[in-house]
Amino acid sequence: MAEQFFLDQIPHNGWTYDEFVENMRLKVEMPEPEDQHDMHASFIPLNYRRTLRIARTFRPMPSTQYELMQITKPQIWMLITEDWCVDSPYAVPIIAKLAKIAPGVDLRILERDLYPDIMDKYLTNGGRSIPKLVAFDEEGNELFQWGPRPAEAASLVRAAREKGESSGEYNKRLHAWYADDDGRTIEREIMDLLKPNFRKAVQIYDEPEEEEFGYEEDLLIDLDEIKEATDFTIEGEGLDGEQTFDDDGNDLDDDFGGANNNGGGRRGRDDY
């Protein structure tokens, strides 16, 4: 049975990815907030730069693209997140790119704090952890859930917390993990969740060569060429073109754990 919020068309009326990114841009260009202690607002410029960078560099595997193009029946992907979330810029542009390739998928983004009643239906270990992706068919039947972060990244954070590390300490390793992973784990985990929905409709095939079917050139960028042109794990550019990753994958414009946020971390673990 479809959830009432689905019948009320709340996910359908959520932000598109482009609208979500544009809203971030507007916030970045706004004057400094009166409340200088608003840690959430202080994360948005950094997250905006990361979102643009990952959207520009992430390229789904050819086999992923082939399988996504088989999804022709309508699906709504409801992505619950916030633009200040530490994991959001690593997940949201990847999910958006996967959704754009699939003909039947409509991605819509809901702000967690505006829809607490919906968020509370998809808690992680009792917390409002984000980003959280929930997919539905056109009747509102749930197809799968993903989030709030890849399993390996979640294990990294869990182990660090058990050791008593501060969020500032483990966030540096978390950012390095995301940089080294290139989005492949998120891509793989979501595709594994999707496979039961179209396995019967897809025949056994050899992975196609890139030239065997059309790509949208503005969507798909050759990450290998980018890597060859730089010594960084991922080429990173900020809004004014500065490099943002060093040779070890550390985010040079990362201010998590610095003085700006009083030791790193956000208010409560349910923000993650």
C-alpha positions as CSV (number, residue, x, y, z in Angstrom):
1,M,0.0,0.0,0.0
2,A,1.3,3.4,-1.0
3,E,2.2,5.8,1.8
4,Q,-0.1,8.8,2.3
5,F,2.7,11.3,1.5
6,F,3.1,9.6,-1.8
7,L,-0.6,9.8,-2.6
8,D,-0.4,13.4,-1.6
9,Q,2.3,13.9,-4.3
10,I,4.8,15.3,-1.9
11,P,7.8,13.5,-3.4
12,H,6.6,14.4,-6.9
13,N,6.7,18.1,-6.1
14,G,10.1,18.0,-4.5
15,W,13.1,19.8,-5.9
16,T,14.8,18.6,-9.1
17,Y,18.6,18.2,-8.9
18,D,19.1,21.4,-10.8
19,E,16.8,23.3,-8.5
20,F,18.6,21.9,-5.4
21,V,22.0,23.0,-6.8
22,E,20.7,26.4,-7.8
23,N,19.3,26.9,-4.3
24,M,22.8,26.1,-2.9
25,R,24.3,28.7,-5.3
26,L,21.9,31.4,-4.1
27,K,22.8,30.6,-0.5
28,V,26.5,30.9,-1.2
29,E,26.0,34.3,-2.8
30,M,23.9,35.6,0.0
31,P,25.6,37.9,2.6
32,E,27.0,36.3,5.7
33,P,24.3,35.2,8.0
34,E,23.6,37.3,11.1
35,D,24.1,34.2,13.3
36,Q,27.8,33.6,12.8
37,H,27.4,30.4,15.0
38,D,25.1,28.7,12.4
39,M,27.4,25.8,11.7
40,H,25.1,24.3,9.1
41,A,25.2,27.5,7.0
42,S,29.0,27.5,7.1
43,F,29.2,24.1,5.4
44,I,27.2,25.1,2.4
45,P,29.9,26.9,0.3
46,L,32.2,24.0,0.7
47,N,29.5,21.5,-0.1
48,Y,28.5,23.5,-3.2
49,R,32.1,23.4,-4.6
50,R,32.2,19.6,-3.9
51,T,28.9,19.0,-5.6
52,L,29.9,20.9,-8.7
53,R,33.3,19.1,-8.8
54,I,31.8,15.6,-8.5
55,A,29.0,16.3,-10.9
56,R,31.7,17.3,-13.4
57,T,34.0,14.4,-12.9
58,F,31.9,11.3,-12.1
59,R,31.3,9.0,-15.1
60,P,29.1,5.9,-14.6
61,M,30.5,2.7,-15.9
62,P,29.3,1.7,-19.4
63,S,27.6,-1.4,-18.0
64,T,25.8,0.8,-15.5
65,Q,24.6,3.1,-18.2
66,Y,23.4,0.1,-20.3
67,E,21.4,-1.3,-17.4
68,L,19.9,2.0,-16.4
69,M,18.6,2.6,-19.9
70,Q,16.5,-0.5,-19.5
71,I,14.4,1.2,-16.8
72,T,11.5,2.5,-18.8
73,K,8.7,2.0,-16.3
74,P,8.1,5.1,-14.2
75,Q,9.8,5.3,-10.9
76,I,10.1,8.2,-8.3
77,W,13.4,8.4,-6.5
78,M,12.8,10.4,-3.3
79,L,16.1,11.7,-1.9
80,I,16.0,13.1,1.6
81,T,19.0,15.3,2.4
82,E,20.2,18.8,3.4
83,D,22.7,21.0,1.6
84,W,24.9,21.2,4.7
85,C,25.2,17.4,5.2
86,V,28.8,16.1,5.1
87,D,27.9,13.2,2.8
88,S,25.4,15.0,0.6
89,P,27.9,16.4,-2.0
90,Y,29.4,13.0,-2.5
91,A,26.1,11.2,-3.0
92,V,23.6,13.6,-4.5
93,P,25.3,14.4,-7.8
94,I,26.1,10.7,-8.4
95,I,22.5,9.7,-7.7
96,A,21.3,12.5,-10.0
97,K,23.5,11.3,-12.8
98,L,22.3,7.7,-12.5
99,A,18.7,8.9,-12.5
100,K,19.2,11.1,-15.5
101,I,20.3,8.1,-17.6
102,A,17.3,6.0,-16.7
103,P,14.4,6.9,-18.9
104,G,11.7,6.0,-16.4
105,V,13.3,7.6,-13.3
106,D,12.2,11.0,-11.9
107,L,14.5,12.1,-9.0
108,R,13.0,14.5,-6.5
109,I,14.8,16.0,-3.5
110,L,13.2,16.7,-0.1
111,E,14.8,18.7,2.7
112,R,14.9,16.6,5.8
113,D,14.0,19.2,8.3
114,L,11.0,20.4,6.3
115,Y,9.5,16.8,6.3
116,P,10.3,15.3,9.7
117,D,7.2,13.0,9.4
118,I,8.6,11.5,6.2
119,M,12.2,11.3,7.5
120,D,11.0,9.4,10.6
121,K,9.7,6.6,8.4
122,Y,13.3,6.0,7.1
123,L,15.5,6.2,10.2
124,T,18.9,4.6,10.4
125,N,19.6,3.0,13.8
126,G,17.0,5.3,15.2
127,G,18.6,8.5,13.8
128,R,17.6,10.9,11.0
129,S,20.7,10.1,9.0
130,I,21.0,11.6,5.5
131,P,21.1,11.4,2.6
132,K,18.5,8.7,2.3
133,L,17.2,7.5,-1.1
134,V,13.9,5.7,-1.3
135,A,12.6,4.5,-4.7
136,F,8.9,3.9,-5.6
137,D,7.1,2.6,-8.6
138,E,4.3,4.6,-10.1
139,E,1.7,3.1,-7.7
140,G,3.8,4.1,-4.7
141,N,5.1,0.6,-3.9
142,E,8.6,0.9,-2.3
143,L,11.3,-0.6,-4.5
144,F,14.4,-0.1,-2.4
145,Q,16.2,2.2,0.1
146,W,19.8,3.4,0.1
147,G,21.8,5.5,2.5
148,P,22.9,7.4,4.4
149,R,26.5,6.5,3.2
150,P,28.2,3.6,1.5
151,A,28.7,0.5,3.7
152,E,32.5,0.9,3.8
153,A,32.3,4.6,4.7
154,A,29.8,3.8,7.4
155,S,32.1,1.2,8.9
156,L,34.9,3.8,8.9
157,V,32.8,6.3,10.8
158,R,31.4,3.7,13.2
159,A,34.9,2.4,14.1
160,A,36.1,5.9,14.7
161,R,33.3,6.7,17.0
162,E,33.8,3.5,18.9
163,K,37.4,4.7,19.5
164,G,36.2,8.0,20.7
165,E,37.6,10.1,17.8
166,S,36.1,13.5,17.2
167,S,34.1,14.2,14.0
168,G,36.9,16.5,12.9
169,E,39.4,13.7,13.1
170,Y,37.4,11.0,11.2
171,N,35.9,13.4,8.7
172,K,39.3,14.0,7.2
173,R,39.6,10.2,6.6
174,L,36.0,10.1,5.3
175,H,36.7,12.8,2.7
176,A,39.9,11.0,1.6
177,W,37.9,7.7,1.3
178,Y,35.3,9.4,-0.9
179,A,38.0,11.0,-3.0
180,D,39.8,7.7,-3.5
181,D,36.6,5.8,-4.2
182,D,35.5,8.1,-7.1
183,G,31.8,7.3,-6.5
184,R,32.1,3.7,-7.5
185,T,30.8,2.2,-4.3
186,I,27.6,4.3,-4.4
187,E,27.2,3.4,-8.0
188,R,27.6,-0.3,-7.3
189,E,25.4,-0.4,-4.2
190,I,22.5,1.4,-6.0
191,M,22.8,-0.8,-9.0
192,D,22.8,-3.9,-6.8
193,L,19.5,-2.6,-5.3
194,L,18.0,-1.9,-8.7
195,K,18.8,-5.2,-10.3
196,P,15.8,-7.2,-8.9
197,N,13.6,-4.6,-10.5
198,F,14.7,-5.2,-14.1
199,R,16.7,-8.4,-14.1
200,K,14.0,-10.3,-16.0
201,A,13.8,-7.7,-18.7
202,V,17.6,-7.6,-19.4
203,Q,19.2,-10.4,-21.3
204,I,22.7,-11.6,-20.6
205,Y,25.1,-9.4,-22.5
206,D,28.8,-8.5,-22.9
207,E,29.6,-5.1,-21.5
208,P,29.2,-2.8,-24.4
209,E,32.1,-0.6,-25.7
210,E,31.5,3.1,-25.2
211,E,31.0,3.7,-28.9
212,E,28.3,1.0,-29.2
213,F,25.6,3.3,-28.0
214,G,25.1,7.0,-27.8
215,Y,26.3,9.1,-24.8
216,E,25.2,12.5,-23.8
217,E,28.5,14.4,-24.1
218,D,27.4,17.1,-21.7
219,L,26.5,14.4,-19.1
220,L,29.4,12.0,-19.4
221,I,33.0,13.2,-18.9
222,D,36.1,11.0,-19.3
223,L,37.5,10.7,-15.8
224,D,40.5,8.9,-17.1
225,E,41.6,11.9,-19.1
226,I,41.1,14.1,-16.2
227,K,43.3,11.9,-14.0
228,E,46.0,11.8,-16.6
229,A,46.1,15.6,-16.7
230,T,46.6,15.9,-12.9
231,D,48.5,14.5,-10.0
232,F,45.5,14.6,-7.8
233,T,43.3,11.6,-6.8
234,I,40.4,13.7,-8.3
235,E,41.0,17.0,-9.9
236,G,39.3,19.6,-7.7
237,E,38.5,23.1,-8.5
238,G,36.7,25.6,-6.3
239,L,34.5,28.4,-7.5
240,D,37.6,30.4,-8.5
241,G,39.6,27.5,-9.9
242,E,41.8,26.7,-6.9
243,Q,43.0,23.1,-6.4
244,T,41.2,21.4,-3.5
245,F,42.8,18.0,-3.2
246,D,46.4,17.2,-2.3
247,D,48.4,14.1,-3.4
248,D,47.0,12.1,-0.4
249,G,43.4,12.8,-1.3
250,N,43.0,15.4,1.5
251,D,40.5,18.1,0.8
252,L,42.5,21.4,0.9
253,D,39.4,23.5,1.2
254,D,38.0,21.3,4.0
255,D,37.2,23.2,7.1
256,F,35.6,20.3,9.0
257,G,37.2,20.1,12.4
258,G,38.7,23.5,12.1
259,A,38.1,26.7,14.1
260,N,35.0,27.6,12.1
261,N,33.0,24.8,13.5
262,N,34.3,24.5,17.0
263,G,36.0,21.1,16.7
264,G,34.0,19.7,13.8
265,G,30.7,17.8,13.6
266,R,27.1,18.9,13.6
267,R,24.5,19.0,16.2
268,G,23.7,15.3,17.0
269,R,24.4,12.2,15.1
270,D,21.0,12.2,13.4
271,D,22.4,15.0,11.2
272,Y,24.6,12.5,9.4
